[in-house]
């Protein structure tokens, strides 16, 4: 096939895959639905392909041939394990991998360097605006803002009256209690969170309250991206670090933390800046400034003191003159004294760790869960959302050959954070995006990633980058999907899945009931990520055949995980295209208004419904993504003679008590309807009545109004 034909077929395959992705997919017992493309996402996706072709040349389409094998399996309805997982939205990752490889193979464009900061600023500003509109300050964020508010209005750090008066309500309408464990002198309540971040955001908070603080944090994230790019250039010493800088800036966790009021972004900024200056020969003023920044780290959080020690050791390992060494060390010594006196003034003790109480905060017993959870947990794991960091493993070996001093510093920084966070019982953090505690060492990990990506981007690396950019974009646009709800299943993986939900395929470490298959699933994905990270010779660019092999590798891995998983999606797979035009594959039979069908095999119980075993009702569909409107339900099966009557159907949104709707027994089928009002996941339950053996459950949109049923 000639080059032009390869490019043309590649662009066509990518266009079809994008249409499949924007249409979505839903499971059926005998295959899956492929939904009709949604107009706006489809136009946006095709326009994006056109822009890539315009900027980087039509020849870049050759690399998009890699999507063709998986696309054929998906549209053909081939029922091999793993195919359903890539049917629908996730197939866009394969298109992105081809785009990444095509761009990497094209001649460098001179404008990419100049566009870096404006694009990053635009994306991070959008992320901050979206989080303000969709989520607001959550977890620890409002407590940092409350300290800033007290400093601004009361000129003190005492918070009891501030919370009692509800000063948080302009940015946090729900009731909020202060975060403290130990009262200060005189019984005063002080936040257990370090005061450093509140001091940083104070000017912005004074100007524009929470919005000002959020946009200021986005600005710090932009500065972090700028400093990270400069660090890569300084450490690796050539111009081949532009692409890694783009990837790291637009991937999780950085893009997901833009605009959030947490300590991690300013800590990462300090780490990046001091690493860069320690790699060069700074002036006395430069060393003093870097030393002052390091001295500020424990004021952000006492656990960052270990980062200060490691970075000071890294700077001193270069054996600077005594005057420069003193400039590095003196600020931290003064800061340690000041921090101890500060806590003695507030609490009567010098040790800042005691604000967390006398119970031990760190426990070695937490490491078996915390360490793999930090990397692989589907809600909070770094590699689930940014598998590009798997490249740090081979990259570290390359870095070792370039600079052993730098490689040791990278290992020490990452190991220290993993050990501290993994040993903390709340290793996952609070209500926050994934990998919160690993954000401060993103600059260190980024050095290893960039070392692996120098020269060329292989097929495995392109796929890892593509997944990272995909989750980064989703979480930037819909911030609620990356603010975890700690129920064991990731909202992003619930929402952006194919005909098989990815929550089945990724391990979970938050809930104990997920322990049965977490080790097996972690092993599967660890092996797959390592294989993708080390695949290909260093410096060898991806080929269409290599991308096809990498895509099929992802499919095989998903298939193995699917076979090993014991998780149940409870009907969510089936309702993704309900009520929309769709094509049933295999067979290619169409429907103007598709229905959802699932069997008891996807439920946590069944097939026998026994009312006495479920006081609140038996779930027949959990957290279903149903649009507001009316629905009809038919449950095929067999009623067990009991004289207890017909069960009712309860439909409830997250957080409400729900309403009950009557069902009728028509032969061997329970039928009825219900109404969904408002937005949010819907859970369906059978309540009361007599036993019933369920064969399958069918759900369809209805034009008949079912109104509001009586309360259960």
C-alpha positions in Angstrom: 0.0 0.0 0.0 1.4 3.4 -1.0 2.1 6.1 1.5 -0.9 8.2 0.5 -3.2 5.2 0.6 -1.9 4.3 4.1 -2.5 7.8 5.3 -6.0 7.9 3.8 -7.0 4.6 5.3 -5.6 5.7 8.7 -7.6 9.0 8.7 -10.7 7.0 7.7 -10.2 4.4 10.5 -9.6 7.2 13.0 -12.8 9.1 11.9 -14.9 5.9 12.2 -13.4 5.2 15.6 -14.2 8.7 16.8 -17.8 8.3 15.6 -17.9 5.0 17.6 -16.5 6.8 20.6 -18.9 9.7 20.5 -21.8 7.3 20.0 -21.0 5.2 23.0 -21.7 1.5 23.6 -23.8 -0.6 25.9 -23.8 -4.2 26.7 -26.4 -6.8 25.8 -26.4 -10.5 26.7 -25.8 -11.4 23.0 -23.5 -8.5 22.0 -23.6 -4.8 22.4 -25.2 -1.6 21.2 -23.2 1.0 19.3 -25.0 4.3 19.7 -25.5 6.9 17.0 -22.7 9.6 17.2 -23.7 12.6 19.3 -23.5 15.6 16.9 -21.4 18.1 19.0 -18.7 15.6 20.2 -18.5 14.0 16.8 -18.0 17.4 15.0 -15.4 18.4 17.7 -13.5 15.1 17.3 -13.5 15.2 13.5 -12.5 18.9 13.6 -9.6 17.9 15.9 -8.4 15.4 13.3 -8.6 18.0 10.6 -6.5 20.4 12.7 -3.8 17.7 13.3 -3.7 17.0 9.6 -3.3 20.7 8.8 -0.6 21.4 11.4 1.4 18.2 11.0 0.7 17.0 7.5 -1.6 14.4 6.0 1.1 11.8 6.2 0.6 11.7 10.0 -2.5 9.6 9.2 -0.4 6.6 8.5 0.1 6.0 12.2 -3.7 6.0 12.7 -3.8 2.6 10.9 -2.9 1.1 14.3 -6.5 1.6 15.4 -7.9 -0.6 12.6 -7.6 -4.1 14.1 -9.4 -3.2 17.3 -12.0 -1.1 15.4 -12.8 -4.2 13.2 -13.3 -6.3 16.2 -15.6 -3.7 17.8 -17.8 -2.9 14.9 -17.9 -6.6 14.0 -19.2 -7.5 17.4 -16.5 -10.1 17.9 -17.1 -11.4 21.4 -13.6 -11.9 22.6 -12.7 -10.9 26.1 -11.6 -7.3 26.2 -13.4 -6.1 23.0 -16.5 -4.9 24.8 -14.3 -2.8 27.1 -12.9 -0.9 24.1 -16.3 -0.6 22.3 -17.4 3.0 22.8 -15.6 5.9 24.4 -12.3 4.2 25.3 -11.5 3.5 21.7 -10.6 7.2 21.4 -7.4 6.4 23.3 -6.2 4.3 20.3 -6.8 7.3 18.0 -4.9 9.6 20.4 -2.0 7.1 20.4 -1.8 7.3 16.6 -2.0 11.1 16.8 0.8 11.2 19.4 3.0 8.9 17.3 2.3 10.9 14.1 3.1 14.3 15.7 6.3 12.8 17.3 7.4 11.6 13.9 6.7 14.9 12.1 9.4 17.6 11.8 9.5 19.8 14.9 7.4 22.9 14.7 9.0 26.1 15.8 5.8 27.4 17.4 5.4 24.6 19.9 7.8 26.2 22.4 6.1 29.5 22.2 2.6 28.0 22.5 3.4 26.0 25.6 2.7 28.5 28.4 -0.4 30.1 26.7 -1.9 26.7 26.1 -1.1 25.5 29.6 -2.5 28.7 31.1 -5.7 28.4 29.1 -6.2 24.7 30.1 -5.4 25.4 33.8 -7.6 28.5 33.9 -10.5 26.4 32.4 -9.8 23.7 35.0 -10.0 26.2 37.8 -13.2 27.8 36.4 -14.8 24.3 36.0 -14.0 23.2 39.5 -15.4 26.4 41.0 -18.7 25.8 39.0 -19.0 22.1 39.5 -17.4 21.1 42.8 -16.3 24.0 44.9 -13.8 23.6 47.8 -14.0 20.1 49.2 -12.0 18.0 51.7 -9.2 20.0 53.2 -9.7 23.0 50.9 -12.3 25.0 52.9 -10.3 24.7 56.0 -7.3 26.4 54.4 -9.7 29.1 53.2 -11.1 29.5 56.8 -7.6 30.1 58.2 -7.0 32.7 55.5 -10.4 34.3 56.3 -9.5 34.4 60.0 -6.2 36.1 59.2 -7.9 38.6 57.0 -10.8 39.6 59.3 -9.7 38.7 62.8 -5.9 38.9 62.4 -5.5 35.6 64.3 -5.6 31.9 63.8 -8.3 31.0 66.4 -11.2 29.4 64.5 -13.9 28.4 66.9 -16.0 31.5 66.5 -15.4 31.6 62.7 -16.9 28.1 62.2 -19.7 28.9 64.7 -20.7 31.9 62.7 -20.6 29.9 59.5 -18.2 32.2 57.7 -17.5 29.3 55.3 -21.0 29.5 53.8 -20.2 31.8 50.9 -18.0 29.1 49.4 -19.2 25.9 51.3 -23.0 26.0 51.8 -23.1 22.6 53.7 -22.3 22.5 57.5 -18.6 22.4 58.2 -16.8 21.5 61.4 -13.2 22.6 62.2 -10.3 20.2 61.5 -8.5 19.9 64.8 -7.5 17.2 67.3 -5.6 19.2 69.9 -6.8 22.5 71.4 -4.3 25.2 71.8 -3.3 27.2 74.9 -6.4 28.6 76.7 -8.6 26.0 74.8 -8.4 27.8 71.5 -9.2 25.8 68.3 -6.5 26.0 65.6 -6.6 24.2 62.3 -4.4 21.0 62.3 -3.4 22.1 58.7 -0.2 24.0 58.5 -0.5 27.7 58.0 1.8 28.1 54.9 -0.8 27.6 52.2 -3.3 30.0 53.9 -0.6 32.6 53.9 0.1 32.0 50.2 -3.5 32.4 49.1 -4.3 35.2 51.5 -3.8 38.1 49.0 -5.9 36.4 46.3 -8.5 35.4 48.9 -8.7 39.0 50.1 -9.4 40.2 46.5 -11.9 37.6 45.3 -12.6 35.1 48.1 -12.6 31.4 47.0 -12.5 32.2 43.2 -9.4 34.4 43.7 -7.7 31.6 45.7 -8.6 29.0 43.1 -7.3 31.1 40.1 -4.1 31.9 42.1 -3.6 28.2 42.6 -4.0 27.7 38.8 -1.4 30.4 38.3 1.0 28.5 40.6 0.3 25.3 38.5 1.2 27.3 35.4 4.5 28.3 37.1 5.1 24.7 38.0 4.6 23.6 34.4 7.1 26.4 33.3 9.6 25.3 36.0 9.2 21.7 35.1 10.0 22.3 31.5 13.1 24.4 32.5 14.2 21.5 34.8 14.0 19.0 32.0 16.1 21.2 29.8 18.7 21.7 32.5 18.9 18.1 33.5 18.8 16.4 30.1 20.8 19.1 28.3 19.2 19.1 24.9 16.1 20.3 23.0 14.3 16.9 23.1 12.4 17.6 26.3 9.6 19.8 24.7 7.3 16.8 24.1 7.7 15.4 27.6 6.9 18.9 29.1 3.7 19.0 27.1 2.7 15.5 28.2 3.4 16.1 31.9 1.6 19.4 31.9 -1.5 18.1 30.3 -1.7 14.8 32.1 -2.9 13.9 35.6 -2.2 14.7 38.3 -1.0 18.2 37.4 -3.9 19.2 35.2 -6.4 17.8 37.7 -4.9 19.9 40.6 -4.9 23.2 38.8 -7.2 25.5 40.7 -7.5 23.3 43.8 -6.5 24.8 47.2 -4.1 22.0 48.3 -0.5 22.2 49.4 0.7 19.8 46.7 1.1 22.1 43.8 3.2 24.8 45.6 5.3 21.9 47.1 5.9 20.5 43.6 6.9 24.0 42.4 9.5 24.3 45.2 10.8 20.8 44.4 11.1 21.6 40.7 12.8 25.0 41.2 15.3 23.8 43.8 16.2 20.7 41.7 16.9 22.9 38.7 19.0 25.3 40.7 20.9 22.5 42.4 21.8 21.1 39.0 23.4 24.4 38.0 25.9 26.6 39.9 23.7 29.3 41.4 24.9 32.6 42.7 24.7 33.4 46.4 21.4 35.1 45.9 20.1 32.1 43.9 21.2 29.6 46.5 19.7 31.8 49.3 16.4 32.0 47.4 16.3 28.2 46.8 17.2 27.6 50.4 14.4 29.9 51.5 12.0 28.0 49.3 13.1 24.7 50.8 12.7 26.2 54.3 9.1 27.0 53.5 8.2 23.4 52.6 7.5 22.3 56.3 5.2 25.4 56.7 3.0 23.8 53.9 3.0 20.5 55.7 5.3 18.9 58.2 5.6 15.8 56.1 7.5 17.8 53.5 10.4 18.2 55.9 11.8 15.0 54.5 11.8 16.6 51.0 13.7 19.6 52.4 16.4 17.2 53.8 16.7 15.2 50.6 16.9 18.3 48.4 19.5 20.0 50.7 21.6 16.8 50.6 21.3 16.8 46.8 22.5 20.4 46.6 25.4 19.9 49.0 26.4 16.7 47.2 27.8 19.0 44.4 30.2 20.4 47.0 29.5 24.0 46.6 31.8 26.7 48.2 31.1 27.2 51.9 29.4 30.5 51.3 26.9 28.9 48.9 26.5 25.9 51.2 25.6 28.2 54.1 23.1 30.0 51.8 21.4 26.6 51.2 21.3 25.5 54.8 20.8 28.6 56.9 17.1 29.3 55.9 16.1 25.8 56.9 17.8 26.0 60.2 16.0 29.3 61.0 12.8 27.9 59.7 13.0 24.9 61.9 13.5 27.1 65.0 10.7 29.4 63.9 8.3 26.5 63.3 9.0 25.0 66.7 8.5 28.4 68.5 5.3 29.0 66.5 3.8 25.7 67.7 5.0 26.4 71.3 3.3 29.8 71.2 0.0 28.2 70.0 0.0 24.9 71.8 2.7 24.8 74.4 4.8 22.2 72.6 7.6 22.4 70.0 6.9 19.4 67.8 4.5 20.3 64.9 3.5 16.6 64.5 1.7 16.7 67.9 -1.2 18.8 66.4 -2.4 15.4 65.0 -2.8 14.0 68.5 -0.9 11.4 70.4 -2.1 8.5 68.4 0.5 7.3 65.8 -0.2 8.7 62.4 2.0 6.3 60.5 1.6 2.5 60.6 3.6 -0.1 58.8 0.4 -2.2 58.7 -1.0 0.3 56.2 1.8 -0.3 53.7 0.5 -3.5 52.0 -2.6 -1.5 51.0 -1.3 2.0 50.8 1.7 1.4 48.5 -0.1 -0.4 45.7 -3.2 1.8 46.3 -1.2 4.9 45.6 -0.3 3.5 42.2 -3.1 1.2 41.1 -6.3 1.9 43.0 -9.0 2.8 40.5 -10.1 5.8 42.5 -6.8 7.2 43.7 -4.0 5.4 41.9 -1.5 7.5 39.9 -1.0 4.9 37.1 -4.7 4.3 36.5 -5.1 7.9 35.4 -1.5 8.7 34.2 0.1 5.5 33.0 2.7 7.6 31.3 4.6 7.6 34.7 5.3 3.9 34.1 8.0 5.2 31.7 9.8 6.4 34.8 11.0 2.8 35.5 13.2 2.4 32.4 13.8 6.1 32.4 15.4 5.9 35.8 18.0 3.5 34.4 18.8 6.0 31.6 19.0 8.8 34.1 21.4 6.7 36.2 23.8 6.5 33.2 23.6 10.2 32.7 23.9 11.4 36.4 24.0 9.0 39.3 23.6 11.9 41.7 20.4 13.0 40.1 19.1 9.5 39.8 19.7 8.9 43.6 17.9 12.1 44.4 14.9 11.0 42.2 14.7 7.6 43.9 15.1 9.2 47.4 12.3 11.8 46.8 9.8 9.2 45.3 10.6 6.5 47.9 10.2 9.0 50.8 6.8 10.2 49.6 5.6 6.6 48.8 6.8 5.4 52.3 5.2 8.2 54.2 1.9 8.3 52.3 1.6 4.5 52.1 2.1 4.2 55.8 -0.6 6.7 56.6 -4.0 5.1 57.1 -5.6 7.8 54.9 -3.1 7.1 52.0 -5.8 8.1 49.5 -6.3 11.6 50.9 -9.8 13.0 51.3 -12.3 14.3 48.8 -9.7 15.0 46.1 -8.5 13.9 42.6 -6.2 10.9 42.3 -2.5 10.8 43.4 -2.7 13.8 45.6 0.3 12.9 47.8 2.5 12.1 44.7 2.0 15.5 43.2 5.1 17.0 45.0 7.4 14.5 43.3 6.0 14.8 39.8 9.1 16.9 38.9 11.3 14.0 40.0 9.2 11.4 38.2 9.0 13.7 35.2 12.8 13.7 34.9 12.8 9.9 34.6 9.8 10.0 32.1 11.6 12.6 30.0 14.8 10.5 30.0 12.8 7.6 28.5 11.1 9.8 25.9 14.2 11.4 24.6 14.8 10.9 20.9 11.6 9.1 19.8 8.3 7.9 21.1 7.6 4.2 20.7 4.3 2.5 20.3 3.9 1.5 23.9 4.9 5.0 25.1 2.4 6.5 22.7 -0.4 4.4 24.1 0.5 5.4 27.7 0.6 9.0 26.8 -2.7 8.8 25.0 -4.5 7.3 28.0 -3.0 10.0 30.3 -4.1 12.8 28.0 -7.6 11.3 27.7 -8.2 11.1 31.4 -6.6 14.5 31.8 -9.1 16.0 29.3 -12.1 14.3 30.9 -11.2 15.4 34.4 -10.5 19.0 33.3 -13.9 19.3 31.7 -15.9 17.4 34.3 -14.2 17.9 37.6 -16.8 15.9 39.6 -15.5 12.7 37.8 -12.1 13.0 39.4 -13.2 14.1 42.9 -13.5 10.6 44.4 -16.5 9.4 46.4 -14.6 6.6 48.1 -17.2 3.9 47.3 -14.8 1.6 45.6 -15.6 2.5 42.0 -14.1 5.4 40.1 -16.7 7.9 38.8 -14.5 8.6 35.7 -14.4 4.9 34.9 -18.1 4.6 35.5 -18.8 7.4 33.1 -16.2 7.0 30.4 -16.5 3.3 29.7 -17.5 1.1 26.8 -19.9 -1.9 26.7 -18.0 -3.3 29.6 -17.3 -0.9 32.5 -13.7 -0.4 33.4 -14.5 -0.4 37.1 -14.5 -4.2 36.7 -11.0 -4.2 35.2 -9.1 -2.0 37.6 -8.2 -3.0 41.2 -9.7 -1.2 44.2 -7.9 -0.7 47.6 -10.4 1.6 49.4 -12.9 -1.0 50.5 -12.0 -4.3 52.1 -14.6 -6.3 50.0 -12.4 -5.6 46.9 -9.5 -7.5 48.4 -10.5 -10.8 46.7 -9.2 -9.9 43.2 -7.1 -6.7 43.8 -3.8 -8.6 43.9 -4.6 -10.4 40.6 -5.8 -7.3 38.8 -2.8 -5.3 40.1 -0.4 -7.9 38.8 -2.1 -7.9 35.4 -1.8 -4.2 34.9 1.6 -3.9 36.5 3.0 -6.4 33.9 1.2 -4.7 31.1 2.4 -1.2 32.0 6.0 -2.4 32.4 5.8 -4.2 29.0 4.5 -1.0 27.4 7.1 1.1 29.1 10.1 -1.0 28.1 8.8 -2.1 24.7 11.0 -1.2 21.7 14.5 0.0 21.4 15.4 3.4 22.9 15.3 6.1 20.2 13.1 4.0 17.8 9.9 5.7 16.7 6.5 4.0 16.7 5.2 2.3 13.5 1.6 1.6 12.4 2.3 -2.1 13.0 3.7 -1.3 16.4 0.7 0.8 17.3 -1.6 -2.0 16.2 0.3 -4.5 18.4 0.1 -2.1 21.4 -3.6 -1.6 20.9 -4.2 -5.4 20.7 -2.0 -5.7 23.8 -4.3 -3.3 25.7 -7.3 -5.4 24.5 -5.7 -8.6 25.7 -4.9 -7.1 29.0 -8.4 -5.8 29.4 -9.7 -9.3 28.5 -7.5 -11.0 31.1 -8.6 -8.5 33.7 -12.2 -9.1 32.8 -11.8 -12.9 33.2 -10.1 -12.5 36.6 -12.5 -9.8 38.0 -15.3 -10.8 40.3 -16.8 -7.2 40.4 -20.4 -6.7 39.2 -21.5 -3.5 37.4 -25.2 -4.0 38.4 -26.7 -2.9 35.1 -24.6 0.2 34.4 -23.1 -1.3 31.3 -26.5 -1.9 29.7 -28.0 1.6 30.0 -25.3 3.7 28.3 -27.2 4.3 25.1 -30.8 3.7 26.3 -33.4 5.6 24.4 -31.1 6.6 21.6 -30.7 5.3 18.0 -28.2 2.4 18.0 -27.0 -0.6 16.1 -26.9 -4.0 17.7 -23.7 -5.9 16.9 -23.1 -8.6 15.8 -25.8 -8.6 13.2 -26.0 -4.9 12.5 -29.7 -4.6 13.3 -30.8 -1.1 14.1 -33.2 0.5 16.6 -34.5 4.1 16.6 -34.9 3.8 20.4 -32.6 1.2 22.0 -33.5 -0.6 25.2 -31.3 -1.9 28.0 -31.1 -5.6 28.8 -29.2 -7.3 31.6 -29.3 -10.5 33.5 -28.8 -11.4 37.2 -25.2 -12.3 36.5 -24.3 -8.6 36.7 -25.9 -8.2 40.1 -24.4 -8.9 43.5 -27.1 -11.4 44.3 -29.6 -13.5 42.3 -31.3 -14.8 40.4 -33.8 -15.5 43.3 -35.3 -12.4 44.8 -36.3 -13.1 48.5 -37.8 -10.0 50.1 -37.0 -11.1 53.7 -33.3 -11.0 52.8 -33.3 -7.4 51.8 -34.9 -5.0 54.3 -34.2 -2.0 52.1 -34.9 -3.8 48.9 -32.8 -5.8 46.5 -30.8 -3.7 44.0 -31.6 -4.6 40.4 -29.7 -1.6 39.0 -27.1 0.4 40.8 -26.1 4.0 40.0 -27.5 3.9 36.5 -26.8 6.9 34.3 -30.4 7.6 33.4 -31.6 10.9 31.8 -34.6 12.5 33.5 -37.9 11.2 32.1 -40.2 8.2 32.1 -39.2 4.6 31.8 -40.9 1.2 31.5 -39.4 -2.0 33.0 -40.1 -5.6 32.3 -38.5 -8.3 34.5 -38.8 -11.8 32.9 -38.7 -14.8 35.2 -41.0 -16.8 37.4 -43.0 -15.9 40.5 -42.5 -18.3 43.4 -46.0 -19.2 44.8 -46.2 -17.5 48.2 -49.4 -15.5 48.5 -47.3 -12.4 49.4 -48.3 -10.3 46.4 -46.3 -8.4 43.8 -43.0 -6.5 44.6 -42.8 -2.8 44.2 -40.1 -0.9 42.3 -38.2 1.8 44.2 -36.2 4.4 42.2 -33.9 6.6 44.1 -31.3 9.2 43.3 -28.0 9.4 45.2 -28.7 10.9 48.6 -32.5 10.8 48.5 -35.0 8.3 49.9 -36.5 7.5 46.6 -40.1 6.7 45.6 -41.9 3.4 45.0 -43.8 2.5 41.9 -46.3 -0.4 41.5 -45.5 -3.5 39.4 -47.9 -5.9 37.8 -47.5 -9.6 37.3 -48.4 -10.5 33.7 -47.8 -14.3 33.2 -44.2 -14.8 34.0 -43.2 -11.2 33.8 -43.2 -8.2 36.2 -44.0 -5.0 34.4 -44.3 -1.4 35.4 -42.9 2.1 35.0 -41.2 4.8 36.9 -40.1 8.4 36.5 -36.6 9.8 36.9 -36.4 13.4 38.0 -33.4 15.7 38.3 -29.9 14.5 37.6 -27.5 12.0 39.2 -27.2 8.2 39.3 -30.4 6.2 39.8 -30.6 3.0 41.8 -33.5 0.6 41.3 -34.7 -1.8 44.0 -37.3 -4.5 44.3 -39.2 -4.1 47.6 -41.7 -6.3 49.4 -44.0 -8.7 47.7 -43.2 -12.4 47.2 -40.2 -14.3 45.9 -39.3 -14.1 42.2 -36.7 -15.8 40.0 -35.3 -13.3 37.6 -34.2 -14.3 34.1 -33.5 -10.9 32.6 -34.3 -7.2 33.1 -35.4 -4.9 30.3 -35.5 -1.1 30.6 -36.8 1.3 27.9 -37.7 5.0 27.6 -41.4 5.6 27.7 -43.7 8.3 26.3 -46.3 7.6 28.9 -46.0 9.6 32.1 -45.7 7.5 35.2 -45.9 10.3 37.6 -44.6 10.1 41.2 -45.3 6.8 43.0 -46.2 6.6 46.7 -43.3 6.6 49.2 -41.9 3.2 50.0 
